[in-house]
């Protein structure tokens, strides 16, 4: 009976750990941003952190026909980077207690600014991702909703 109890506890802890792992990966996939101007693919890197890159733009070209570049970047050496494929979410970790992805950064190519950021789902709905960027304290900042999409556009 003692072996059965030990096995049950180990199995329970393993399933609990599996549930947390499943929860943390719920953010991966394709997301249409709040303004519906771009699609971001969120993925997990080998080190376990979550990142996101732009994989679709409603308007990928400038008025003159050239490819949109990161021309608002404060670093002059990075202004020639293409917006398509640009990593805009970096280094998010899943916090099981708060049930959100936090301690990450979000880059806004329109302004060239980088913000602290966290992301979460509400009421178990994993098809709407809330994204909040802020400077300093998280009470002040900008929140937006991203919508899950089945695949790359």
VODRENKOL-806592 format. One record per residue: x, y, z of N, C-alpha, C, O in turn; residue number from 1; residue in one letter. Coordinates in nm, 2 decimals, always signed. Layout:
# residues N
ATOM      nX      nY      nZ     caX     caY     caZ      cX      cY      cZ      oX      oY      oZ  seq  type
ATOM       X       Y       Z       X       Y       Z       X       Y       Z       X       Y       Z  NUM     A
...
This chain:
# residues 153
ATOM      nX      nY      nZ     caX     caY     caZ      cX      cY      cZ      oX      oY      oZ  seq  type
ATOM   +0.08   -0.12   +0.00   +0.00   +0.00   +0.00   +0.09   +0.13   +0.00   +0.05   +0.23   -0.06    1     X
ATOM   +0.20   +0.12   +0.07   +0.29   +0.23   +0.08   +0.35   +0.26   -0.06   +0.36   +0.38   -0.10    2     X
ATOM   +0.38   +0.16   -0.14   +0.43   +0.18   -0.27   +0.33   +0.24   -0.36   +0.36   +0.33   -0.45    3     X
ATOM   +0.20   +0.20   -0.34   +0.09   +0.26   -0.42   +0.08   +0.41   -0.39   +0.06   +0.49   -0.48    4     X
ATOM   +0.08   +0.45   -0.27   +0.07   +0.59   -0.23   +0.19   +0.67   -0.28   +0.16   +0.78   -0.33    5     X
ATOM   +0.31   +0.62   -0.28   +0.42   +0.69   -0.33   +0.41   +0.71   -0.48   +0.43   +0.81   -0.54    6     X
ATOM   +0.37   +0.60   -0.55   +0.35   +0.61   -0.70   +0.24   +0.71   -0.73   +0.25   +0.78   -0.83    7     X
ATOM   +0.13   +0.71   -0.65   +0.02   +0.80   -0.68   +0.07   +0.95   -0.66   +0.04   +1.03   -0.75    8     X
ATOM   +0.15   +0.98   -0.56   +0.20   +1.11   -0.54   +0.29   +1.15   -0.65   +0.28   +1.27   -0.70    9     X
ATOM   +0.38   +1.06   -0.69   +0.47   +1.09   -0.80   +0.39   +1.12   -0.93   +0.42   +1.22   -1.00   10     X
ATOM   +0.29   +1.04   -0.96   +0.21   +1.06   -1.08   +0.13   +1.19   -1.07   +0.12   +1.26   -1.17   11     X
ATOM   +0.08   +1.22   -0.95   +0.01   +1.35   -0.93   +0.10   +1.47   -0.96   +0.06   +1.56   -1.03   12     X
ATOM   +0.22   +1.46   -0.90   +0.31   +1.57   -0.92   +0.35   +1.59   -1.06   +0.37   +1.70   -1.11   13     X
ATOM   +0.37   +1.47   -1.13   +0.41   +1.48   -1.27   +0.30   +1.54   -1.35   +0.32   +1.62   -1.44   14     X
ATOM   +0.17   +1.50   -1.33   +0.06   +1.55   -1.40   +0.04   +1.70   -1.37   +0.00   +1.78   -1.46   15     X
ATOM   +0.07   +1.74   -1.25   +0.06   +1.89   -1.22   +0.16   +1.96   -1.29   +0.14   +2.07   -1.35   16     X
ATOM   +0.28   +1.91   -1.30   +0.39   +1.98   -1.37   +0.36   +1.98   -1.52   +0.39   +2.08   -1.59   17     X
ATOM   +0.30   +1.88   -1.58   +0.26   +1.87   -1.72   +0.15   +1.98   -1.74   +0.15   +2.04   -1.85   18     X
ATOM   +0.06   +1.99   -1.65   -0.05   +2.10   -1.67   +0.01   +2.24   -1.67   -0.03   +2.32   -1.75   19     X
ATOM   +0.11   +2.26   -1.59   +0.18   +2.39   -1.59   +0.25   +2.41   -1.72   +0.25   +2.52   -1.78   20     X
ATOM   +0.32   +2.31   -1.77   +0.39   +2.32   -1.90   +0.29   +2.35   -2.01   +0.32   +2.43   -2.10   21     X
ATOM   +0.18   +2.28   -2.01   +0.08   +2.30   -2.11   +0.03   +2.45   -2.10   +0.02   +2.51   -2.21   22     X
ATOM   +0.01   +2.50   -1.98   -0.04   +2.64   -1.97   +0.06   +2.73   -2.02   +0.02   +2.83   -2.09   23     X
ATOM   +0.19   +2.71   -1.99   +0.29   +2.81   -2.04   +0.30   +2.81   -2.19   +0.33   +2.92   -2.24   24     X
ATOM   +0.27   +2.71   -2.26   +0.28   +2.70   -2.40   +0.16   +2.75   -2.47   +0.16   +2.76   -2.60   25     X
ATOM   +0.05   +2.78   -2.40   -0.07   +2.83   -2.46   -0.06   +2.96   -2.54   -0.14   +2.98   -2.63   26     X
ATOM   +0.05   +3.03   -2.51   +0.07   +3.16   -2.58   +0.13   +3.14   -2.72   +0.13   +3.23   -2.80   27     X
ATOM   +0.19   +3.03   -2.75   +0.25   +3.01   -2.87   +0.15   +3.00   -2.99   +0.04   +2.96   -2.97   28     X
ATOM   +0.19   +3.05   -3.10   +0.11   +3.05   -3.22   +0.11   +3.19   -3.29   +0.20   +3.27   -3.27   29     X
ATOM   +0.01   +3.21   -3.37   +0.00   +3.33   -3.45   -0.11   +3.42   -3.40   -0.22   +3.38   -3.36   30     X
ATOM   -0.07   +3.55   -3.39   -0.16   +3.65   -3.33   -0.17   +3.77   -3.42   -0.07   +3.83   -3.46   31     X
ATOM   -0.30   +3.81   -3.44   -0.33   +3.94   -3.51   -0.32   +4.05   -3.41   -0.40   +4.04   -3.31   32     X
ATOM   -0.24   +4.15   -3.43   -0.23   +4.26   -3.33   -0.36   +4.34   -3.32   -0.44   +4.33   -3.41   33     X
ATOM   -0.36   +4.41   -3.21   -0.49   +4.49   -3.19   -0.53   +4.58   -3.30   -0.65   +4.60   -3.32   34     X
ATOM   -0.43   +4.64   -3.37   -0.46   +4.74   -3.48   -0.49   +4.66   -3.61   -0.53   +4.72   -3.71   35     X
ATOM   -0.47   +4.53   -3.60   -0.49   +4.44   -3.72   -0.40   +4.48   -3.84   -0.43   +4.45   -3.95   36     X
ATOM   -0.28   +4.54   -3.81   -0.19   +4.58   -3.91   -0.08   +4.48   -3.93   +0.00   +4.48   -4.03   37     X
ATOM   -0.06   +4.38   -3.83   +0.04   +4.28   -3.84   +0.00   +4.16   -3.77   -0.09   +4.15   -3.69   38     X
ATOM   +0.08   +4.05   -3.80   +0.06   +3.92   -3.73   +0.20   +3.89   -3.67   +0.30   +3.90   -3.73   39     X
ATOM   +0.19   +3.84   -3.55   +0.31   +3.80   -3.47   +0.31   +3.66   -3.44   +0.20   +3.60   -3.40   40     X
ATOM   +0.42   +3.59   -3.47   +0.43   +3.45   -3.43   +0.50   +3.45   -3.30   +0.62   +3.49   -3.29   41     X
ATOM   +0.44   +3.39   -3.19   +0.50   +3.37   -3.06   +0.55   +3.23   -3.05   +0.48   +3.13   -3.09   42     X
ATOM   +0.67   +3.21   -3.01   +0.73   +3.08   -3.00   +0.82   +3.07   -2.88   +0.86   +3.17   -2.82   43     X
ATOM   +0.85   +2.95   -2.84   +0.94   +2.92   -2.73   +1.08   +2.88   -2.78   +1.09   +2.79   -2.86   44     X
ATOM   +1.18   +2.95   -2.73   +1.32   +2.92   -2.77   +1.37   +2.80   -2.69   +1.31   +2.76   -2.59   45     X
ATOM   +1.49   +2.75   -2.73   +1.55   +2.64   -2.67   +1.58   +2.66   -2.52   +1.58   +2.57   -2.44   46     X
ATOM   +1.60   +2.79   -2.48   +1.63   +2.82   -2.34   +1.50   +2.83   -2.26   +1.51   +2.86   -2.14   47     X
ATOM   +1.38   +2.81   -2.32   +1.26   +2.82   -2.25   +1.18   +2.95   -2.25   +1.07   +2.96   -2.21   48     X
ATOM   +1.25   +3.06   -2.30   +1.19   +3.19   -2.30   +1.10   +3.20   -2.42   +1.11   +3.13   -2.52   49     X
ATOM   +1.00   +3.29   -2.41   +0.91   +3.31   -2.52   +0.94   +3.44   -2.60   +0.98   +3.54   -2.53   50     X
ATOM   +0.93   +3.44   -2.73   +0.97   +3.55   -2.81   +0.86   +3.56   -2.92   +0.78   +3.47   -2.94   51     X
ATOM   +0.86   +3.67   -2.99   +0.76   +3.69   -3.10   +0.82   +3.77   -3.21   +0.89   +3.87   -3.19   52     X
ATOM   +0.79   +3.73   -3.33   +0.84   +3.81   -3.45   +0.72   +3.84   -3.55   +0.63   +3.76   -3.55   53     X
ATOM   +0.74   +3.95   -3.62   +0.64   +3.98   -3.72   +0.65   +3.89   -3.84   +0.76   +3.88   -3.90   54     X
ATOM   +0.54   +3.83   -3.88   +0.54   +3.74   -3.99   +0.44   +3.78   -4.10   +0.44   +3.72   -4.21   55     X
ATOM   +0.37   +3.89   -4.08   +0.28   +3.94   -4.18   +0.25   +4.09   -4.15   +0.23   +4.13   -4.04   56     X
ATOM   +0.25   +4.17   -4.26   +0.21   +4.31   -4.25   +0.10   +4.34   -4.34   +0.11   +4.29   -4.46   57     X
ATOM   +0.00   +4.42   -4.30   -0.10   +4.46   -4.39   -0.04   +4.54   -4.51   -0.08   +4.53   -4.62   58     X
ATOM   +0.05   +4.62   -4.47   +0.12   +4.71   -4.57   +0.27   +4.69   -4.56   +0.34   +4.76   -4.48   59     X
ATOM   +0.33   +4.59   -4.63   +0.47   +4.56   -4.61   +0.56   +4.66   -4.69   +0.69   +4.65   -4.67   60     X
ATOM   +0.51   +4.74   -4.77   +0.59   +4.83   -4.85   +0.56   +4.98   -4.82   +0.45   +5.02   -4.78   61     X
ATOM   +0.66   +5.06   -4.84   +0.64   +5.21   -4.82   +0.57   +5.26   -4.95   +0.55   +5.18   -5.04   62     X
ATOM   +0.53   +5.39   -4.95   +0.46   +5.45   -5.06   +0.55   +5.44   -5.19   +0.49   +5.44   -5.30   63     X
ATOM   +0.68   +5.45   -5.17   +0.77   +5.44   -5.29   +0.79   +5.30   -5.34   +0.87   +5.28   -5.44   64     X
ATOM   +0.73   +5.20   -5.28   +0.75   +5.06   -5.32   +0.86   +4.99   -5.25   +0.88   +4.87   -5.27   65     X
ATOM   +0.94   +5.06   -5.17   +1.05   +4.99   -5.09   +0.99   +4.91   -4.97   +0.88   +4.94   -4.92   66     X
ATOM   +1.07   +4.81   -4.93   +1.03   +4.73   -4.82   +1.03   +4.82   -4.69   +1.13   +4.89   -4.67   67     X
ATOM   +0.93   +4.80   -4.60   +0.94   +4.88   -4.47   +1.05   +4.83   -4.39   +1.08   +4.71   -4.38   68     X
ATOM   +1.12   +4.93   -4.34   +1.24   +4.91   -4.26   +1.22   +4.97   -4.12   +1.12   +5.05   -4.09   69     X
ATOM   +1.30   +4.93   -4.03   +1.30   +4.98   -3.89   +1.36   +5.12   -3.87   +1.45   +5.14   -3.80   70     X
ATOM   +1.31   +5.21   -3.95   +1.37   +5.34   -3.96   +1.35   +5.43   -3.84   +1.41   +5.54   -3.84   71     X
ATOM   +1.27   +5.40   -3.74   +1.25   +5.48   -3.62   +1.34   +5.43   -3.51   +1.34   +5.48   -3.40   72     X
ATOM   +1.42   +5.32   -3.53   +1.50   +5.27   -3.43   +1.60   +5.37   -3.38   +1.67   +5.44   -3.47   73     X
ATOM   +1.62   +5.39   -3.25   +1.72   +5.49   -3.20   +1.86   +5.46   -3.23   +1.95   +5.54   -3.24   74     X
ATOM   +1.89   +5.33   -3.26   +2.02   +5.29   -3.30   +2.03   +5.29   -3.45   +1.97   +5.22   -3.52   75     X
ATOM   +2.11   +5.39   -3.50   +2.12   +5.41   -3.64   +2.16   +5.29   -3.72   +2.13   +5.27   -3.84   76     X
ATOM   +2.24   +5.20   -3.66   +2.29   +5.08   -3.72   +2.18   +4.98   -3.75   +2.20   +4.89   -3.83   77     X
ATOM   +2.07   +4.99   -3.68   +1.96   +4.89   -3.69   +1.85   +4.95   -3.78   +1.75   +4.87   -3.80   78     X
ATOM   +1.86   +5.07   -3.83   +1.75   +5.12   -3.91   +1.72   +5.06   -4.04   +1.62   +5.09   -4.11   79     X
ATOM   +1.82   +4.98   -4.09   +1.80   +4.92   -4.22   +1.73   +4.78   -4.21   +1.71   +4.71   -4.31   80     X
ATOM   +1.71   +4.73   -4.08   +1.64   +4.60   -4.07   +1.50   +4.61   -4.13   +1.43   +4.71   -4.12   81     X
ATOM   +1.46   +4.49   -4.19   +1.33   +4.48   -4.24   +1.23   +4.46   -4.12   +1.26   +4.40   -4.02   82     X
ATOM   +1.11   +4.52   -4.13   +1.01   +4.50   -4.03   +0.96   +4.36   -4.04   +0.93   +4.30   -3.93   83     X
ATOM   +0.94   +4.31   -4.16   +0.90   +4.17   -4.17   +1.01   +4.08   -4.11   +1.12   +4.08   -4.16   84     X
ATOM   +0.97   +3.99   -4.02   +1.06   +3.91   -3.96   +1.13   +3.96   -3.83   +1.21   +3.90   -3.76   85     X
ATOM   +1.10   +4.09   -3.80   +1.16   +4.16   -3.68   +1.10   +4.10   -3.55   +0.98   +4.08   -3.53   86     X
ATOM   +1.20   +4.07   -3.46   +1.16   +4.01   -3.33   +1.11   +4.13   -3.25   +1.20   +4.22   -3.21   87     X
ATOM   +0.99   +4.13   -3.21   +0.93   +4.25   -3.13   +0.90   +4.21   -2.98   +0.89   +4.29   -2.90   88     X
ATOM   +0.89   +4.08   -2.96   +0.88   +4.03   -2.82   +1.00   +3.95   -2.78   +1.05   +3.86   -2.86   89     X
ATOM   +1.05   +3.98   -2.66   +1.18   +3.91   -2.62   +1.17   +3.87   -2.47   +1.13   +3.94   -2.39   90     X
ATOM   +1.22   +3.75   -2.45   +1.26   +3.70   -2.32   +1.14   +3.69   -2.21   +1.16   +3.73   -2.10   91     X
ATOM   +1.03   +3.65   -2.25   +0.92   +3.63   -2.16   +0.93   +3.50   -2.09   +0.97   +3.40   -2.15   92     X
ATOM   +0.90   +3.50   -1.96   +0.90   +3.38   -1.88   +0.75   +3.36   -1.83   +0.69   +3.46   -1.79   93     X
ATOM   +0.71   +3.24   -1.82   +0.57   +3.21   -1.76   +0.58   +3.21   -1.61   +0.66   +3.13   -1.55   94     X
ATOM   +0.49   +3.28   -1.55   +0.48   +3.28   -1.40   +0.35   +3.20   -1.37   +0.24   +3.25   -1.39   95     X
ATOM   +0.37   +3.08   -1.31   +0.26   +3.00   -1.28   +0.17   +3.06   -1.18   +0.05   +3.03   -1.18   96     X
ATOM   +0.22   +3.13   -1.08   +0.14   +3.19   -0.98   +0.05   +3.30   -1.03   -0.07   +3.30   -1.00   97     X
ATOM   +0.10   +3.39   -1.12   +0.02   +3.49   -1.18   -0.05   +3.45   -1.30   -0.14   +3.52   -1.36   98     X
ATOM   -0.01   +3.33   -1.36   -0.06   +3.28   -1.48   -0.05   +3.38   -1.59   -0.15   +3.42   -1.66   99     X
ATOM   +0.07   +3.43   -1.61   +0.10   +3.52   -1.72   +0.24   +3.51   -1.76   +0.33   +3.46   -1.69  100     X
ATOM   +0.27   +3.57   -1.88   +0.41   +3.57   -1.93   +0.46   +3.71   -1.90   +0.40   +3.81   -1.93  101     X
ATOM   +0.58   +3.72   -1.83   +0.62   +3.84   -1.78   +0.78   +3.85   -1.79   +0.84   +3.76   -1.84  102     X
ATOM   +0.83   +3.97   -1.75   +0.97   +4.00   -1.75   +1.02   +4.01   -1.89   +1.14   +3.98   -1.91  103     X
ATOM   +0.94   +4.04   -1.99   +0.98   +4.05   -2.12   +0.98   +4.19   -2.17   +0.95   +4.28   -2.10  104     X
ATOM   +1.02   +4.21   -2.30   +1.02   +4.34   -2.36   +0.94   +4.33   -2.49   +0.94   +4.23   -2.55  105     X
ATOM   +0.88   +4.45   -2.52   +0.81   +4.46   -2.65   +0.87   +4.58   -2.72   +0.88   +4.69   -2.66  106     X
ATOM   +0.89   +4.57   -2.85   +0.95   +4.67   -2.93   +0.84   +4.72   -3.02   +0.77   +4.64   -3.09  107     X
ATOM   +0.82   +4.85   -3.03   +0.73   +4.92   -3.12   +0.80   +4.98   -3.24   +0.86   +5.08   -3.22  108     X
ATOM   +0.80   +4.91   -3.35   +0.87   +4.97   -3.47   +0.82   +5.10   -3.52   +0.89   +5.18   -3.59  109     X
ATOM   +0.69   +5.14   -3.49   +0.64   +5.26   -3.53   +0.70   +5.38   -3.46   +0.72   +5.49   -3.51  110     X
ATOM   +0.74   +5.36   -3.33   +0.80   +5.47   -3.25   +0.95   +5.44   -3.23   +1.02   +5.54   -3.19  111     X
ATOM   +1.00   +5.32   -3.24   +1.13   +5.29   -3.22   +1.16   +5.27   -3.07   +1.28   +5.27   -3.02  112     X
ATOM   +1.05   +5.25   -2.99   +1.07   +5.24   -2.84   +1.05   +5.10   -2.80   +0.97   +5.02   -2.85  113     X
ATOM   +1.12   +5.07   -2.69   +1.11   +4.93   -2.63   +1.05   +4.95   -2.49   +1.09   +5.04   -2.41  114     X
ATOM   +0.96   +4.87   -2.45   +0.89   +4.87   -2.32   +0.90   +4.74   -2.25   +0.91   +4.64   -2.31  115     X
ATOM   +0.89   +4.75   -2.11   +0.87   +4.63   -2.03   +0.73   +4.58   -2.07   +0.64   +4.66   -2.11  116     X
ATOM   +0.71   +4.45   -2.05   +0.58   +4.40   -2.10   +0.54   +4.27   -2.03   +0.63   +4.20   -1.98  117     X
ATOM   +0.41   +4.25   -2.02   +0.36   +4.12   -1.98   +0.24   +4.09   -2.05   +0.17   +4.18   -2.11  118     X
ATOM   +0.20   +3.96   -2.06   +0.09   +3.91   -2.14   +0.01   +3.81   -2.06   +0.06   +3.74   -1.97  119     X
ATOM   -0.12   +3.80   -2.08   -0.21   +3.71   -2.01   -0.34   +3.68   -2.09   -0.37   +3.75   -2.18  120     X
ATOM   -0.40   +3.58   -2.04   -0.54   +3.54   -2.09   -0.64   +3.57   -1.98   -0.60   +3.57   -1.86  121     X
ATOM   -0.76   +3.60   -2.01   -0.87   +3.62   -1.91   -0.97   +3.51   -1.93   -1.01   +3.48   -2.04  122     X
ATOM   -1.02   +3.47   -1.81   -1.14   +3.38   -1.81   -1.12   +3.25   -1.89   -1.21   +3.19   -1.94  123     X
ATOM   -0.99   +3.20   -1.90   -0.97   +3.08   -1.97   -0.98   +3.08   -2.12   -0.96   +2.98   -2.19  124     X
ATOM   -1.00   +3.20   -2.17   -1.01   +3.22   -2.32   -0.87   +3.24   -2.38   -0.81   +3.34   -2.36  125     X
ATOM   -0.82   +3.13   -2.44   -0.68   +3.14   -2.50   -0.68   +3.19   -2.64   -0.58   +3.17   -2.71  126     X
ATOM   -0.79   +3.25   -2.69   -0.80   +3.30   -2.82   -0.78   +3.45   -2.82   -0.77   +3.52   -2.93  127     X
ATOM   -0.78   +3.51   -2.71   -0.76   +3.66   -2.69   -0.64   +3.68   -2.59   -0.65   +3.64   -2.48  128     X
ATOM   -0.53   +3.74   -2.64   -0.41   +3.76   -2.56   -0.41   +3.91   -2.52   -0.41   +4.00   -2.61  129     X
ATOM   -0.40   +3.94   -2.40   -0.39   +4.08   -2.35   -0.24   +4.11   -2.34   -0.16   +4.03   -2.28  130     X
ATOM   -0.19   +4.22   -2.40   -0.05   +4.25   -2.40   -0.04   +4.39   -2.34   -0.11   +4.49   -2.38  131     X
ATOM   +0.04   +4.41   -2.24   +0.06   +4.54   -2.17   +0.20   +4.58   -2.17   +0.29   +4.51   -2.11  132     X
ATOM   +0.23   +4.69   -2.24   +0.36   +4.75   -2.24   +0.37   +4.87   -2.14   +0.27   +4.94   -2.13  133     X
ATOM   +0.48   +4.89   -2.07   +0.48   +5.00   -1.98   +0.63   +5.04   -1.95   +0.72   +4.97   -1.99  134     X
ATOM   +0.65   +5.16   -1.89   +0.78   +5.20   -1.85   +0.77   +5.22   -1.70   +0.68   +5.28   -1.65  135     X
ATOM   +0.87   +5.16   -1.63   +0.87   +5.17   -1.49   +0.78   +5.08   -1.41   +0.81   +4.96   -1.39  136     X
ATOM   +0.66   +5.13   -1.38   +0.56   +5.05   -1.31   +0.45   +5.01   -1.40   +0.41   +5.08   -1.49  137     X
ATOM   +0.40   +4.89   -1.38   +0.30   +4.83   -1.47   +0.16   +4.89   -1.46   +0.08   +4.87   -1.54  138     X
ATOM   +0.14   +4.98   -1.35   +0.00   +5.04   -1.34   -0.02   +5.14   -1.45   -0.13   +5.16   -1.50  139     X
ATOM   +0.09   +5.20   -1.50   +0.08   +5.30   -1.61   +0.14   +5.23   -1.74   +0.25   +5.18   -1.73  140     X
ATOM   +0.06   +5.24   -1.84   +0.11   +5.18   -1.97   +0.00   +5.16   -2.06   -0.11   +5.22   -2.05  141     X
ATOM   +0.02   +5.09   -2.17   -0.08   +5.07   -2.28   -0.11   +4.92   -2.29   -0.02   +4.84   -2.30  142     X
ATOM   -0.24   +4.89   -2.29   -0.28   +4.76   -2.30   -0.36   +4.74   -2.44   -0.43   +4.83   -2.48  143     X
ATOM   -0.34   +4.62   -2.50   -0.40   +4.59   -2.62   -0.44   +4.45   -2.62   -0.39   +4.37   -2.54  144     X
ATOM   -0.54   +4.41   -2.71   -0.58   +4.27   -2.72   -0.54   +4.22   -2.86   -0.56   +4.28   -2.96  145     X
ATOM   -0.47   +4.10   -2.86   -0.44   +4.03   -2.98   -0.53   +3.91   -3.00   -0.57   +3.85   -2.90  146     X
ATOM   -0.56   +3.88   -3.12   -0.65   +3.77   -3.15   -0.58   +3.65   -3.21   -0.50   +3.67   -3.31  147     X
ATOM   -0.60   +3.53   -3.16   -0.53   +3.41   -3.22   -0.58   +3.39   -3.36   -0.70   +3.40   -3.39  148     X
ATOM   -0.49   +3.35   -3.44   -0.52   +3.31   -3.58   -0.46   +3.17   -3.60   -0.37   +3.12   -3.54  149     X
ATOM   -0.52   +3.09   -3.69   -0.49   +2.95   -3.72   -0.35   +2.94   -3.77   -0.28   +2.84   -3.73  150     X
ATOM   -0.31   +3.02   -3.86   -0.17   +3.01   -3.92   -0.13   +3.14   -3.98   -0.20   +3.24   -3.97  151     X
ATOM   -0.01   +3.14   -4.03   +0.05   +3.26   -4.10   -0.04   +3.30   -4.21   -0.09   +3.21   -4.29  152     X
ATOM   -0.06   +3.43   -4.22   -0.14   +3.48   -4.34   -0.07   +3.47   -4.46   -0.12   +3.52   -4.57  153     X
